[in-house]
Amino acid sequence: MNSNLNQLHPYPFAKMSKLLANSTPAEQYEPIKLGIGEPKHQPPEFVLEVLKQNLAKVQHYPTTNGLPELRDCIATWLKQRFELNHIDANSQILPVMGTREAIFSFVQAVIDTPTPTTTSTAKPFVVMPNPFYQIYEGAALLAGAEPYFVPCNADNEFKGDYSSVPAEVWQRAQLVFVCSPNNPTGSVMQMQDWQDLIALSDEHDFIIASDECYSELYFDSAPVGLLQACAALQRDDYKNCVVFHSLSKRSNLPGLRSGFIAGDATLLAPYLQYRTYQGCAMPIHHQLASIAAWQDEEHVAHNRALYKEKFELWMQELGDLLQLRHPDAGFYFWVKAPKQFVDEHGEADDEAFVKALYEQANIHALAGRYLSRDVAGENAGKGYVRLALVASVDESREAISRIKQLLNS
Ligand SMILES: Cc1ncc(COP(=O)(O)O)c(C=O)c1O
């Protein structure tokens, strides 16, 4: 077996199951699931209709680079949404089956590990935020690279300070992950943050892989994306830059497995070849349904309005009691465990808080330390709990009332 497999951590939800193995949920209540970030709003009916009408397309093999019509409509969407000067649908866009598989396989395709003939035997670095979406780390480990973690904490507005990365790390860094809007912290990179990172990429020659799958779930202004920052610098070749987008969160279609990667054509051409061998092509009826979803903004605005209503409700009802920080975008609260839940050192205890939420309120949440790694004895997620506001408005009301009761008891 591939010995790198031994380096993989148990997934956060496996750690949660272990934590709660001997706990019983408050049985007087129905469960409210705020742990997993699976969208629960209704998918658009017109997209499902296209899917149904095209089921017979299963008779054909799809091509790896997808239908030209799909790439064209993604190009139109990207140009409009991110104010691009130009993007070539044939060489700068590739449909993928959701961002998760693409994030994973892109790393396998681009990371170049030392061979017996290379001078340095040191592993390359993949730089990533901490806490982070777990696939970044797993992809890096299985590609034979070493993760380097950039803490995202209150000192850097939960965005991570990439300028703090030491020169020795940059020398071996081949790829940097950014998650904006960030899961779990809810932070968003600003134009200047992107441009600073692009300057570092020019200096040290690394790829920037920007996971933007929450980009459409914003409250007031639309987050700036990496390609937008390139366009503002007139870098229409998007040198060393790629973005990942998805219909899962934007359109409540997590089961459609539809997204795309876009950016530097010199990276996408070999990656397309990699994918041809990997055998990951989106079924044609999913591609046709995706075209319908990317061409409509009304359902996305409606989706945003539902999240906005829930975040406003939580802020109004629990903003003070839980000291909630409204995310810049996305659908997560990244909450410090309240003062009733402290460990033996008097520090906020995320495990104790999620356990109490489960045992006393039958609310499922995720302990922040499970999304994070220890670096020099510090875990950037420790003390925080992630709440995914995916449940309905009514369930949100109910969750708020139970949490109030829990904190006041
Ligand atoms: C940060 C982040 N990236 C990527 C994904 C993968 O989404 P999908 O594969 O559905 O596009 C998720 C899903 O929760 C996520 O939270």
The ligand as a MOL file (V3000), in Angstrom:
LIG
                    3D

  0  0  0     0  0            999 V3000
M  V30 BEGIN CTAB
M  V30 COUNTS 16 16 0 0 0
M  V30 BEGIN ATOM
M  V30 1 C -14.1230 24.8450 1.4600 0
M  V30 2 C -14.7630 23.8040 0.6380 0
M  V30 3 N -14.2220 23.5000 -0.5460 0
M  V30 4 C -14.7490 22.5500 -1.3370 0
M  V30 5 C -15.8750 21.8510 -0.9490 0
M  V30 6 C -16.4010 20.7720 -1.8580 0
M  V30 7 O -17.6050 21.1050 -2.4260 0
M  V30 8 P -18.1350 20.4090 -3.7590 0
M  V30 9 O -17.2480 19.2280 -4.0490 0
M  V30 10 O -19.5070 20.0150 -3.4590 0
M  V30 11 O -18.0070 21.4380 -4.8360 0
M  V30 12 C -16.4830 22.1250 0.2710 0
M  V30 13 C -17.6800 21.3780 0.7030 0
M  V30 14 O -18.1760 21.4570 1.7740 0
M  V30 15 C -15.9170 23.1330 1.0890 0
M  V30 16 O -16.4460 23.4550 2.2660 0
M  V30 END ATOM
M  V30 BEGIN BOND
M  V30 1 1 1 2
M  V30 2 1 2 3
M  V30 3 2 2 15
M  V30 4 2 3 4
M  V30 5 1 4 5
M  V30 6 1 5 6
M  V30 7 2 5 12
M  V30 8 1 6 7
M  V30 9 1 7 8
M  V30 10 2 8 9
M  V30 11 1 8 10
M  V30 12 1 8 11
M  V30 13 1 12 13
M  V30 14 1 12 15
M  V30 15 2 13 14
M  V30 16 1 15 16
M  V30 END BOND
M  V30 END CTAB
M  END
